[in-house]
């Protein structure tokens, strides 16, 4: 089907984060895949077992799948699929496989060396691990469970055996809620906070020292109390 294949090639050419484009029949029989090399590698002819197929049937609109390992690819991807109608009749499904590595590389540009961003889908599958660790227990983390439940916040918990400061955020993706967590080792967070605190106190001492004569003459001020308040404020920050 040259016409459909040309549509698929145009999508591949214009979208660098798309790994493949495909079209299935209404019963989930695979009709075509581009690039064609992937079509040659698949071992199944019917994909009714996939989350993306059942999801598009249920929602009857564009659907974003859970993470899965497609045949012929071997690396985790997600599918974005949409139903196709002709004269009101359901005639097939257009879908794309998204290259998740391209998303990870975008995070690489904005994170510092100690931070890690992890995205987990609605079924607990890891979508992105920006540090590409071998840890597989993200779905068991309290932070991930909280985000999947629609909660925002932060906490300290053990991630892959390391006490970490974790910010958790629910993300709406199509009809689903995914979890986004930002992880940084807790000892690094503590060290950074301590450095800011000490710097702030030193600067405050210098300012207070330069005006000490004025303050002691004009009114009685307990400098220690003021500094303890500064320390309290920066520690909570």
N, C-alpha and C positions, 0 to 999 in steps of 0.2 A: 504494500500500500504506500506508494511513493508520496502521496499528498500528506498522509499522517506522519510519515518518517521525516519529511521536510519540516513540519511543525516542530517535531521533537528536536531536530538538529538546531533549529533556530533558537529554541529555549536553551539548549546546551551551550550554544555559542555566546549567548547574551547573559547567562547566569553562571558565574564562576563557582558558586557553592552548590550547584546541582551536579550530582554524580551520574544520574541516569533519568530518562523519561520513558514512561510506558503507558500502554493503553490495554485495558482488559474488557472482555465481554461482560454483560450483566451477570452471568453466572460465575464470574471470577476466572474464567479461562484466559490465559495470557494471549493477547493478540499480537503485540509487538513491543520491542524494547530498543531504545537507542542509548548508547552505542550498540551496534549489532553484536559486537564481541560478547557482551553480557548475555544477550539472548541465547547465544550458543552454549553458554555455561550452565543455564538453569536446568534442574533435574525434574521440576514439577511443571505440569501444564495448567493446574488449577490452584488458585491462591485464596480460596474461601476460608482457610484457616487463619489468615492474617488479620491482625487488629484493624488495619486500615480498611479492609474490605467490609468487615462487620460494622465498623464505625460509620462509614459513609452510607451504608444501608439504613442504619438506625437514625442518623441525623438528617439524611437526605440533603446535605450541603457539604461544603468544603470541610475536610476533616484532617487533623494532624495526629499521626499514629504514635504509639509507644516506640521506644528504641528497639531495634531488632537487627539481626545479622542477615542481610539479604543473600540469596544464593548467587554465587559467582563473584561476590564482593568480599565477604569475609570480615568486614569491619562494621561496627555498629553504625546504623543510619536511622533516620526517620523518614516516613513518607508523608507528603502532603498530597491529598487526593481530592478530586471533585467529580460529582456525577455529571454525565452528559445526557441531555435529552434531545429528542427530535420529535416534533409534533406532539409534545407532552409525554412521550414514551421514553422510559429509561433505556438507553442504548449502550451504555458503557461507562468506563471510568478513566479519566486522565490522571496520571500520578507522576510525581517526581521523587527521586531519592536525594535527600540533602546530605551533603558532605559535612559531617560534624567537625572534621579537622579544621575546616576553614573558619568555623566559629571559634574554636580554641585559639587559633592564631590571632584573632582579633583581640582576645583577652590578653594575650602575651604582650601586646603593645601598650597596655594601660596599667598592668599590675607591677608591683615591685617584686623583688626576688623572693620575698618571704610569704607573699600572699598566694592563695589558691582559690579559684572560683569553681564551684561544682554545681551542675544543674542535674536534677533528678526528675524523671517524668512521673506521670500520675500513677504508674504501676510500680514505682520504686526502681526503675532501670536508670543507670547512669547515662546521661546524655553527654555531658562535658565534664572533664576533669582537666583544668587548664595546666596542671603540672604533670598530667599523664602518669599518675602513680599507679601502682598495682593494687591499691586498696579496693576491696569490693564490698565493704560493709556500710556504705553511705546510707542505704535505706533504713538501717537500724539506728541511726543517730537521732537523738531527741530533736535536734535543730531541724532536720529534714522532716520528721513527723509533724512538728509544729507548723512548718511552712506548708506542707501538703494539706493541713487542716485549716489553712487560710490565716495563720498567725504571723505577725511580724515581731522581731525582737533580737536579742543577743544573749549568749550564755557562754560559760566555760565548760567544755567537755573534752573527753579523750577522743582524738581522731587518729586512727592507725597507731595507737600507743603513745601519742604526744598530746599533752594538755594544751588545748587550743582555745583561743577566743573566736567565737563563731557568730556571725551575723546571719540571720535567716529571713528570707523574703519569699512570700508566695507570688508566683507569676502566672497570669492568665494566658494560656496558649490555646487558642481555639475554644473548644468546649471543656478543656481540662484546666486543672491547677497543677503547675509544676513547682518544685522547690529550688530556689537559688540560695546557696550559702557561700559566704566569704570566710575563709579560714586563715588564721595567722597564729603561729606558736605563741602561747601565752607568755612565755618568758621574754620574748622579743617585745610584745606589747607592753609588758611591765617595765622593761628596760627603757623603752622610748618614753613612757609616761614619767618614769623617775628622772630621766634627763631633762624633760620639759619642766618638771617640778623644781629641780635644783636650779636650773637656769633662771626660772621665774623668781625664785627666792633670792638668788644672788643679785639680780637686777633690782629687786625691791629693796634689798639691804643697802645697795648703793644709793638709791633715791632717798631712802629713809635717813641714811647717814649724812647726806649733804644738807638735809633740812632739819637735822636733829636739834641744833641749837635753837632754831625758831620754835620748834614744837615744844621743847622742854621749857622755854621761857613763856610761851603764850598760854599753854595749858598742859596739864599732866596727861601724858599719853603712854600707855604701856606698849612698847614696841613689840615685845614678845607675843602679846596677845594678837596684835595685827598680823604678825608673820605666821602665827599658828592658823589664823583664819585664811591667809593666802594659801598655805599648805593644804588645808582642808578643802578649799575650793578647787585647786588644781588636781588633787588626788581624785576627787569625785568626777572631774572632767575626764 
